[in-house]
Amino acid sequence: MGTGTAVLVRLHSTYWSIPASSDSQVLAAVSGGSTPTGACEPGGGCGVAAADFVARRPGSAKVTAGRRSCGEAMRCPPGQGSYTVTVEVTG
């Protein structure tokens, strides 16, 4: 992707941490937060953890987020507690 491109990350549970960039010089966060949505059973995690980024310069950055719980008092099974995507900015 080129510089100036927007990258939107939406993780559908409020149990996720806010997505973060490993290199803000390459991929800078412009907004982020966690928003509960609608009527939800207690412990349901209904909502979205989100962040918007903009590609600033050529390079590589990882967007990561994590969670310890996958439901009320439920530990996440292997492979479901972390989110990582690599973004390549070409110029």
Helices and strands as residue ranges (DSSP letters): E 6-11, E 20-21, E 27-36, E 47-55, E 59-66, E 69-71, E 74-75, E 82-89
